[in-house]
Amino acid sequence: MGGGSGYVTIKLRLPSILVEKLERVARRRGVRRGRLIASLLADWIEDYIEDRFEPFSTRDNRINIVDKLLGEIIPVTIMKGELYCEYCKSFTCGHTRYAKKIYARKKLMAKRGF
């Protein structure tokens, strides 16, 4: 199982109808099924992990977030006026929810003159 890369391979036994639905969602989002499952699992356990995210860098239309659970830097950009996660290919994942908090703090600080 797994190599020295910090990743572990896990085999899941899932009903074929669930695999088909996951495959459909992954194709629609343009991501691999494994990445989709990792993202969904990470979002599901988000409530149980403190300090999962931290800001890495911010620009006017982009924020890079360190996801400690996935071990990656996740880019979140503004697309169609909404925050969009490049990793999950989603507008509604945990990364976009965290980015909204960062942008809200940034706006508040700017409003206060900092």
SETOR-777020 format. One record per residue (C-alpha): x, z, y negated. Coordinates in nm, 4 decimals. Last residue first. Example, Ala and Ser with C-alpha at 12.3 -4.5 7.8 and 13.67 -1.06 7.14 Angstrom:
// SETOR-777020
xx->1.3670	zz->0.7140	yy->0.1060
xx->1.2300	zz->0.7800	yy->0.4500
***
This chain:
// SETOR-777020
xx->-0.5629	zz->0.7293	yy->-4.8435
xx->-0.8129	zz->0.6736	yy->-5.1244
xx->-1.1149	zz->0.8550	yy->-4.9817
xx->-1.2869	zz->0.5225	yy->-4.9079
xx->-0.9710	zz->0.3991	yy->-4.7386
xx->-0.9665	zz->0.7095	yy->-4.5165
xx->-1.3326	zz->0.6603	yy->-4.4258
xx->-1.2768	zz->0.2922	yy->-4.3493
xx->-0.9820	zz->0.3734	yy->-4.1183
xx->-1.1816	zz->0.6475	yy->-3.9460
xx->-1.4670	zz->0.4026	yy->-3.8782
xx->-1.2171	zz->0.1404	yy->-3.7602
xx->-1.0646	zz->0.3864	yy->-3.5122
xx->-1.4070	zz->0.4967	yy->-3.3842
xx->-1.5137	zz->0.1342	yy->-3.3385
xx->-1.1887	zz->0.0710	yy->-3.1462
xx->-1.2845	zz->0.3480	yy->-2.9018
xx->-1.6217	zz->0.1865	yy->-2.8296
xx->-1.4523	zz->-0.1538	yy->-2.7986
xx->-1.2059	zz->-0.0195	yy->-2.5398
xx->-1.4808	zz->0.1600	yy->-2.3487
xx->-1.6616	zz->-0.1688	yy->-2.2893
xx->-1.9466	zz->-0.3216	yy->-2.4903
xx->-1.8311	zz->-0.6475	yy->-2.6554
xx->-1.6712	zz->-0.7756	yy->-2.3364
xx->-1.3950	zz->-1.0008	yy->-2.2063
xx->-1.2568	zz->-0.6912	yy->-2.0312
xx->-0.8983	zz->-0.7454	yy->-2.1461
xx->-0.9684	zz->-0.9338	yy->-2.4716
xx->-1.2138	zz->-0.6666	yy->-2.5858
xx->-1.4449	zz->-0.7870	yy->-2.8621
xx->-1.5423	zz->-0.5926	yy->-3.1757
xx->-1.8306	zz->-0.7578	yy->-3.3575
xx->-1.8600	zz->-0.9924	yy->-3.6576
xx->-1.8653	zz->-1.3046	yy->-3.4405
xx->-1.5333	zz->-1.1948	yy->-3.2925
xx->-1.3303	zz->-0.9039	yy->-3.4264
xx->-1.0405	zz->-0.8307	yy->-3.1966
xx->-0.9544	zz->-0.5683	yy->-2.9346
xx->-0.6146	zz->-0.6071	yy->-2.7660
xx->-0.5442	zz->-0.3713	yy->-2.4731
xx->-0.1983	zz->-0.2275	yy->-2.4165
xx->-0.1743	zz->-0.1445	yy->-2.0486
xx->-0.1364	zz->0.1488	yy->-1.8092
xx->-0.4948	zz->0.1199	yy->-1.6845
xx->-0.5578	zz->0.4926	yy->-1.7288
xx->-0.3336	zz->0.5262	yy->-2.0335
xx->-0.5205	zz->0.2539	yy->-2.2203
xx->-0.3024	zz->0.1943	yy->-2.5262
xx->-0.5125	zz->0.0213	yy->-2.7883
xx->-0.4195	zz->-0.2811	yy->-2.9963
xx->-0.6466	zz->-0.3288	yy->-3.2958
xx->-0.7340	zz->-0.6619	yy->-3.4496
xx->-0.9097	zz->-0.8077	yy->-3.7542
xx->-0.7525	zz->-0.6197	yy->-4.0438
xx->-0.4519	zz->-0.5082	yy->-3.8460
xx->-0.3993	zz->-0.2091	yy->-3.6207
xx->-0.1276	zz->-0.0958	yy->-3.3821
xx->-0.1002	zz->0.1311	yy->-3.0774
xx->-0.4108	zz->0.3467	yy->-3.1046
xx->-0.4549	zz->0.5980	yy->-2.8243
xx->-0.6876	zz->0.5902	yy->-2.5281
xx->-0.7528	zz->0.8023	yy->-2.2191
xx->-0.7173	zz->1.1250	yy->-2.4164
xx->-0.9472	zz->1.3271	yy->-2.1947
xx->-1.0680	zz->1.1845	yy->-1.8662
xx->-1.4044	zz->1.2674	yy->-1.7106
xx->-1.6306	zz->1.0711	yy->-1.9441
xx->-1.4131	zz->0.7603	yy->-1.9031
xx->-1.4754	zz->0.7652	yy->-1.5269
xx->-1.7252	zz->0.4801	yy->-1.5412
xx->-1.5279	zz->0.2859	yy->-1.8001
xx->-1.2163	zz->0.2908	yy->-1.5786
xx->-1.4234	zz->0.1845	yy->-1.2775
xx->-1.5748	zz->-0.1082	yy->-1.4680
xx->-1.2351	zz->-0.2179	yy->-1.5998
xx->-1.0741	zz->-0.1991	yy->-1.2559
xx->-1.3674	zz->-0.3936	yy->-1.1051
xx->-1.3407	zz->-0.6649	yy->-1.3717
xx->-0.9639	zz->-0.6902	yy->-1.3237
xx->-1.0135	zz->-0.7288	yy->-0.9486
xx->-1.2799	zz->-0.9988	yy->-1.0007
xx->-1.0443	zz->-1.2062	yy->-1.2146
xx->-1.1557	zz->-1.2676	yy->-1.5699
xx->-1.3408	zz->-1.5489	yy->-1.7483
xx->-1.6392	zz->-1.3396	yy->-1.8523
xx->-1.8902	zz->-1.5650	yy->-1.6725
xx->-1.6544	zz->-1.5963	yy->-1.3744
xx->-1.6186	zz->-1.2166	yy->-1.3507
xx->-1.9965	zz->-1.1678	yy->-1.3767
xx->-2.0579	zz->-1.4180	yy->-1.0949
xx->-1.7851	zz->-1.2647	yy->-0.8767
xx->-1.9301	zz->-0.9183	yy->-0.9289
xx->-2.2739	zz->-1.0493	yy->-0.8296
xx->-2.1345	zz->-1.2158	yy->-0.5165
xx->-1.9404	zz->-0.8995	yy->-0.4258
xx->-2.2585	zz->-0.6947	yy->-0.4641
xx->-2.4516	zz->-0.9355	yy->-0.2373
xx->-2.1689	zz->-0.9179	yy->0.0179
xx->-2.2033	zz->-0.5412	yy->0.0495
xx->-1.8735	zz->-0.3780	yy->-0.0417
xx->-1.5872	zz->-0.2591	yy->0.1733
xx->-1.3081	zz->-0.1857	yy->-0.0678
xx->-0.9371	zz->-0.2410	yy->-0.0155
xx->-0.7114	zz->-0.0572	yy->-0.2545
xx->-0.3816	zz->-0.1913	yy->-0.3804
xx->-0.1789	zz->0.0583	yy->-0.5792
xx->-0.0140	zz->-0.0186	yy->-0.9101
xx->0.2798	zz->0.1590	yy->-1.0679
xx->0.5082	zz->-0.1386	yy->-1.0078
xx->0.7024	zz->0.0135	yy->-0.7175
xx->0.4787	zz->-0.1462	yy->-0.4610
xx->0.1264	zz->-0.0982	yy->-0.3443
xx->0.0000	zz->0.0000	yy->0.0000
***
